[in-house]
Amino acid sequence: MSTASLTYAGFFFVVYLGAHLATRYAVPFADPYLLPIAGLLTAIGLTEIYRLNPTDAFRQGIWIVVAVALFAATLFFLRHDYRRLERYKYLFGVSAIALLLLPILPLLGLTVNGARLWVHVGSLRFQPGELAKIMLIIFLAAYMREKREVLAQGRLKDWGPLLVIWVLAILVLLETRDLGGGLLYFGIFLAMLYVATARIAYVAGGLGLFLIGAVGVWKVTPHVQDRVTIWLHPWTTSKVYCPISGHLALRQDCQSYQLVKSLYSIGYGGYGGTGLGKGTVANLNGKQIIPDLNTDFIYSALAQELGLIGAAALLLVYMIFVLRGMRIALLAEDGFSKLAAAGLTFGFALQTFIIVGGILRLIPLTGITLPFVSYGGSSVVANFLLLAGLLLVSNRANREMLR
Amino acid sequence: MNKQVSHIGIAALVLLSALIVGTTYWQTWANAGLADRQDNEIRLVAQFSIKRGKIYAADGRTLLATNVNKKRAGRTLYFRRYPTGPIFSDVVGYSTQTRNRTGLEQSYNDYLTGSNANLDTVLSSALDKLKGTTVTGNDLVLTIRPSAQALALRLLRGKCGAVVALDPSTGRVLVMATNPTYNPNLIENRFGVATRTNAPCGAPLVNRATAGKYAPGSTFKMVTAAAALDTGRFTPDSHFYDPGYCEEYGKQVRNAGNPEAPETFGNVNLAFGFEHSINSVFCNVGKTLGAGTVLDYAKRFGFYSLPPLELPESERVASGLYDHGRLFDPRHPDTQVDPGRLAFGQERLAVTPLQMAMVAATIGNHGAEMRPQIVERIVSPAGKTITHLQPDQLGRPIKRQTADELTHMMELVVTGGTGTAASIPGVRVAGKTGTAETGRGNIYTAWFAAFAPADAPKVAIAVVVENQPNGFGGAISAPIAKQVMEALLR
């Protein structure tokens, strides 16, 4: 045990204590499981990031402090009644779209791995999509709460804003070439629509529309076609055209390099794993095999080092989080709170599914972070805000119940 | 609304359960398939994190393969070094990052990496893994005598060929030298340099002792004579008349020597014909016995099957008739094979030096053929011997009496026949020369097969030298055999 790792442990303990005291003060009736689960996931992530790259772990530590501060501030300001947020629903909706469009702006935007998802100011990078997700959920919860009945009737006038959102989401998806983001936003939208209207036909219709949209995007965007090809045929036995180098190469040495190496990493873990810190992440020449290991592919590093037992335990922790989140939605008394809690929880679960499912080749792989675990400032901040939202809803519901 | 919330809650849990199923698939079901993938670098790193066992020559001191460790990304990796360089390369082989393993490095990989199923090894490897210490493989001690091996290679310098020496009574491989050879230390980074050779032929990576296919020429007369005596159809005193040729299919098959004026011996017996390697005598023996019988005896000696040795299968070839590069086992030998030319080792015969050494060793060992073996013992990292060589009799191709009569005929070759260059003062040497036509003018493959001492042999040897213009086995290969035998008998 080195001084560095002890320092990290001490630091993490202090930050967690801060978060705990903030919740005790601001939301004393809130669900007692969520914060410890978030703390556990964050700690697992930080440990793995530290093991992979101590410099990144330091940055991640700073972002955790920022995230916990914002978390505490959110709880503090909204502790009496978060429902006033409803009043600003259009502001949230417009901000979400604006944030999503931010990376398209010429000076601010940054393309990483073929998807334009980043905003950078100097050396500071940020993925606005993470925050947009939460704003979108608040907008949808407020809007749907108000228009529940009429939406269920299916009048075109009331559908207007939603269709606008759908078209914009597809356009954003087209422009940022972010298949995973598109799937996430649209999945959240459909889930909330179903909760609000109880009309399964909307879900089916929405899925149909999404599929049409996705096929359209697939037709016109080589980047998306690539993702699907990689998903279906990651290995080739003969050399094919490699768009990255412009030469012929085996696909596993070219486009599907990261996916394939990540599968090797997961497979090597076996039942029991190699043990934390004892996994193989570098090749014989000492070069890290998977470049994005601590962000998008952190699950494959964890699966190797913790094995099936550890990886399954990790996923079970996510499932507990989802169970508690849905329980909060069930207990909440008003429609806005229900929709918000359900949307936030479903978004959390769907995001986990999209990245881990992509890594496991269940669906095409798209770069998105694993909540609380992956390295990345915007992700940590957004997830702590999501947690704050769930705690606020839960606090109110439990307080009302005790009265 | 609560019903819908529970519905999407269930949907979310189903999605997350699918992740557990997916992870289980890759970590259990597909696990082995992924590990076998060529581009799986993790597997490679795991292999090089193991401290492979060392390989020693028969003296237990001469180090043939060892490790150097390098720190890479906080992990100690072990890379192979071969202190004796090219002298043992064709037997020991190599283990590198980028190429397939060869030689004993390949066939004994399990032992060398401590992953063999032996109980001791399993326990100590598992303990190493638990403690997080480096897994250390088992050491090999070979049967090869380092000084004789070096001498054999020195004698082959500038030539292409091979020397194989066996202990006839136990099957131990005492020398297995082949030239051209290569430096295994250069395989990884300078493959082009490693495979360059000054010898007048190519393919330095091929172990000619076990995978070289040569026309045996008159050394095959050991097999023909064994068949002749063992069937009881001939005795060493059987009478022949040699006109300098033998009639086959209405044509003259001439004795060796100047084709215009071949040597003519007149009235001789079988032993004399053997001593002076008279083709017409053996041609007639072959015609009498028939190709089928001769090939049957060849099979008894191990022809038509891979020579049993611990080297990888891909590095061994079977001896026998070859038709268009493929082993040819005739269904009707008496019509498909020319018995006369077969009897003196031409036809389409191709043999390995190891096979000819096995024939000589069997004759020396009174007709009992021993399995050739190259690994003397395997020693655990703690110094405990896990297994040691057990001599194993493959069979008894010929009767004891046949072997003893043949031994006497082979002694005549060295005392007064074609193989006098192999005689060692004070030691009874039994041998047989061979000068095989290659089908190219005056270019011959020079052979010598022998064992000594004749009454209780300690060494049997086969020497082959390729592409000798006007070169006779007795002049070129017999002296090499003599020096190597002397070194081994000392």
HADDOCK unambig.tbl for C-alpha pairs under 7 A between the chains (distance, minus, plus):
assign (segid A and resid 191 and name CA) (segid B and resid 8 and name CA) 6.46 0.50 0.50
assign (segid A and resid 194 and name CA) (segid B and resid 4 and name CA) 6.73 0.50 0.50
assign (segid A and resid 195 and name CA) (segid B and resid 1 and name CA) 5.80 0.50 0.50
assign (segid A and resid 195 and name CA) (segid B and resid 4 and name CA) 4.86 0.50 0.50
assign (segid A and resid 195 and name CA) (segid B and resid 5 and name CA) 5.88 0.50 0.50
assign (segid A and resid 196 and name CA) (segid B and resid 1 and name CA) 6.71 0.50 0.50
assign (segid A and resid 198 and name CA) (segid B and resid 4 and name CA) 6.36 0.50 0.50
assign (segid A and resid 264 and name CA) (segid B and resid 34 and name CA) 5.90 0.50 0.50
assign (segid A and resid 264 and name CA) (segid B and resid 40 and name CA) 6.32 0.50 0.50
assign (segid A and resid 266 and name CA) (segid B and resid 26 and name CA) 6.76 0.50 0.50
assign (segid A and resid 266 and name CA) (segid B and resid 27 and name CA) 6.28 0.50 0.50
assign (segid A and resid 267 and name CA) (segid B and resid 26 and name CA) 5.35 0.50 0.50
assign (segid A and resid 267 and name CA) (segid B and resid 27 and name CA) 4.45 0.50 0.50
assign (segid A and resid 267 and name CA) (segid B and resid 31 and name CA) 4.81 0.50 0.50
assign (segid A and resid 267 and name CA) (segid B and resid 34 and name CA) 6.60 0.50 0.50
assign (segid A and resid 268 and name CA) (segid B and resid 31 and name CA) 6.90 0.50 0.50
assign (segid A and resid 269 and name CA) (segid B and resid 27 and name CA) 6.48 0.50 0.50
assign (segid A and resid 270 and name CA) (segid B and resid 27 and name CA) 4.64 0.50 0.50
assign (segid A and resid 270 and name CA) (segid B and resid 28 and name CA) 6.09 0.50 0.50
assign (segid A and resid 271 and name CA) (segid B and resid 27 and name CA) 6.67 0.50 0.50
assign (segid A and resid 280 and name CA) (segid B and resid 42 and name CA) 5.90 0.50 0.50
assign (segid A and resid 282 and name CA) (segid B and resid 73 and name CA) 6.69 0.50 0.50
assign (segid A and resid 283 and name CA) (segid B and resid 41 and name CA) 5.77 0.50 0.50
assign (segid A and resid 283 and name CA) (segid B and resid 42 and name CA) 6.64 0.50 0.50
assign (segid A and resid 283 and name CA) (segid B and resid 45 and name CA) 6.25 0.50 0.50
assign (segid A and resid 284 and name CA) (segid B and resid 45 and name CA) 5.66 0.50 0.50
assign (segid A and resid 285 and name CA) (segid B and resid 72 and name CA) 6.49 0.50 0.50
assign (segid A and resid 286 and name CA) (segid B and resid 72 and name CA) 4.81 0.50 0.50
assign (segid A and resid 286 and name CA) (segid B and resid 73 and name CA) 4.75 0.50 0.50
assign (segid A and resid 308 and name CA) (segid B and resid 23 and name CA) 6.88 0.50 0.50
assign (segid A and resid 308 and name CA) (segid B and resid 24 and name CA) 6.38 0.50 0.50
assign (segid A and resid 308 and name CA) (segid B and resid 27 and name CA) 6.46 0.50 0.50
assign (segid A and resid 312 and name CA) (segid B and resid 20 and name CA) 5.68 0.50 0.50
assign (segid A and resid 315 and name CA) (segid B and resid 16 and name CA) 6.92 0.50 0.50
assign (segid A and resid 315 and name CA) (segid B and resid 20 and name CA) 6.88 0.50 0.50
assign (segid A and resid 319 and name CA) (segid B and resid 13 and name CA) 6.28 0.50 0.50
assign (segid A and resid 319 and name CA) (segid B and resid 16 and name CA) 6.78 0.50 0.50
assign (segid A and resid 326 and name CA) (segid B and resid 5 and name CA) 6.86 0.50 0.50
assign (segid A and resid 326 and name CA) (segid B and resid 9 and name CA) 5.94 0.50 0.50
assign (segid A and resid 330 and name CA) (segid B and resid 2 and name CA) 5.61 0.50 0.50
assign (segid A and resid 330 and name CA) (segid B and resid 5 and name CA) 6.71 0.50 0.50
assign (segid A and resid 342 and name CA) (segid B and resid 5 and name CA) 6.52 0.50 0.50
assign (segid A and resid 346 and name CA) (segid B and resid 12 and name CA) 6.31 0.50 0.50
assign (segid A and resid 349 and name CA) (segid B and resid 12 and name CA) 5.81 0.50 0.50
assign (segid A and resid 350 and name CA) (segid B and resid 12 and name CA) 6.84 0.50 0.50
assign (segid A and resid 353 and name CA) (segid B and resid 15 and name CA) 6.24 0.50 0.50
assign (segid A and resid 353 and name CA) (segid B and resid 16 and name CA) 6.11 0.50 0.50
assign (segid A and resid 353 and name CA) (segid B and resid 19 and name CA) 6.99 0.50 0.50
assign (segid A and resid 356 and name CA) (segid B and resid 19 and name CA) 6.79 0.50 0.50
assign (segid A and resid 357 and name CA) (segid B and resid 19 and name CA) 6.11 0.50 0.50
assign (segid A and resid 360 and name CA) (segid B and resid 22 and name CA) 5.97 0.50 0.50
assign (segid A and resid 360 and name CA) (segid B and resid 23 and name CA) 6.67 0.50 0.50
